[in-house]
């Protein structure tokens, strides 16, 4: 991962970290956050009881498409200070397999699969 640095964090304010997300201070080798979200909304709140199986939908079963973009990039990093310093960090929300880190990570592999289903009697986006 390169040279080690010390993370000095004075103040962090995060309102919400949820749904497979990560907040981390320091270094890590690998971060693999995952989220699978099925949201069903109906104008009339009637549910059959067997609608929560996310595996019934292809979006949750299909293999993730991955790109094979590998380029040889020469980089040189010079850390003039052995400390990574953060004075103030304010975040409203971190959601759906997001990753917020003060430090370094060798590999980050995030995946979020979200399916929103909305059933309405009339189209809520059409004007009357």
C-alpha positions in Angstrom: 0.0 0.0 0.0 2.9 2.3 0.1 4.4 4.2 3.0 2.6 4.3 6.3 1.1 7.5 7.5 -0.7 8.5 10.7 -4.2 9.8 10.4 -5.0 12.7 12.8 -8.7 13.6 12.8 -9.9 16.5 14.9 -13.6 16.5 14.2 -16.0 14.3 12.2 -19.7 14.7 12.0 -21.7 12.1 10.1 -25.4 12.0 10.4 -26.1 8.6 8.9 -24.0 5.6 7.7 -26.2 2.7 6.6 -27.0 0.0 4.0 -23.7 -1.7 3.7 -21.6 1.5 3.9 -18.2 2.0 5.6 -16.6 4.9 7.4 -13.0 4.3 8.3 -10.1 6.2 9.7 -6.8 4.6 9.0 -5.4 2.3 6.3 -6.8 -1.0 5.1 -5.9 -3.6 2.5 -9.4 -4.3 1.1 -12.9 -2.8 1.4 -15.9 -4.7 -0.1 -19.1 -3.0 0.9 -22.3 -4.6 -0.5 -26.0 -3.5 -0.6 -29.1 -5.2 -2.0 -32.2 -3.0 -1.6 -35.8 -3.9 -2.6 -38.2 -1.0 -2.1 -41.9 -1.6 -2.8 -44.3 1.4 -2.5 -48.0 1.3 -3.1 -50.5 4.1 -3.1 -52.9 1.7 -1.3 -50.8 -0.1 1.3 -51.9 -3.7 0.6 -49.1 -6.3 0.6 -49.4 -10.0 0.0 -46.7 -11.0 2.4 -44.5 -12.9 0.0 -43.1 -9.9 -1.9 -39.8 -9.5 0.0 -37.8 -12.1 -1.7 -35.2 -10.1 -3.6 -33.8 -13.2 -5.3 -37.1 -13.4 -7.3 -35.8 -10.4 -9.3 -33.0 -10.8 -11.9 -31.3 -7.5 -10.9 -30.2 -9.3 -7.7 -29.1 -12.6 -9.4 -27.3 -11.5 -12.6 -23.5 -11.3 -12.4 -22.0 -7.9 -12.1 -20.6 -6.5 -15.3 -16.9 -5.7 -14.7 -14.5 -3.8 -16.9 -11.0 -5.0 -17.5 -9.3 -1.6 -17.7 -5.7 -2.1 -16.6 -3.3 0.6 -17.6 0.3 0.8 -16.5 0.5 4.2 -14.8 3.8 5.5 -13.3 3.2 7.5 -10.2 5.5 9.0 -7.6 4.2 10.1 -4.2 6.2 12.3 -1.9 4.6 12.7 1.6 6.2 15.8 3.1 4.4 15.2 6.4 4.1 11.7 8.0 0.6 12.7 9.2 -2.6 12.9 7.2 -4.5 15.6 9.1 -8.2 16.4 8.8 -9.5 19.4 10.7 -13.3 19.1 10.2 -15.4 16.7 8.1 -19.2 17.0 7.8 -21.2 14.4 5.9 -25.0 14.3 5.8 -25.3 10.6 4.7 -23.4 7.7 3.4 -25.5 5.0 1.9 -25.8 2.0 -0.5 -22.4 0.5 -0.2 -20.5 3.7 -0.2 -17.0 4.1 1.4 -15.6 7.1 3.2 -12.1 6.7 4.4 -9.4 9.0 5.9 -6.4 6.9 5.0 -5.6 4.6 2.2 -7.0 1.4 0.8 -5.3 -0.9 -1.7 -8.6 -2.3 -3.1 -12.1 -0.9 -3.0 -14.8 -3.1 -4.6 -18.3 -1.7 -3.9 -21.6 -3.0 -5.2 -25.1 -1.6 -4.8 -28.2 -3.2 -6.4 -31.4 -1.2 -5.8 -34.8 -2.0 -7.2 -37.7 0.5 -6.6 -41.2 -0.7 -7.4 -44.0 1.7 -7.2 -47.7 0.9 -7.8 -50.1 3.8 -8.2 -53.7 4.0 -9.3 -52.8 7.0 -11.4 -49.5 8.3 -12.7 -48.2 10.7 -10.0 -46.0 12.5 -12.5 -48.8 13.5 -14.9 -50.6 16.8 -14.3 -54.4 16.7 -13.9 
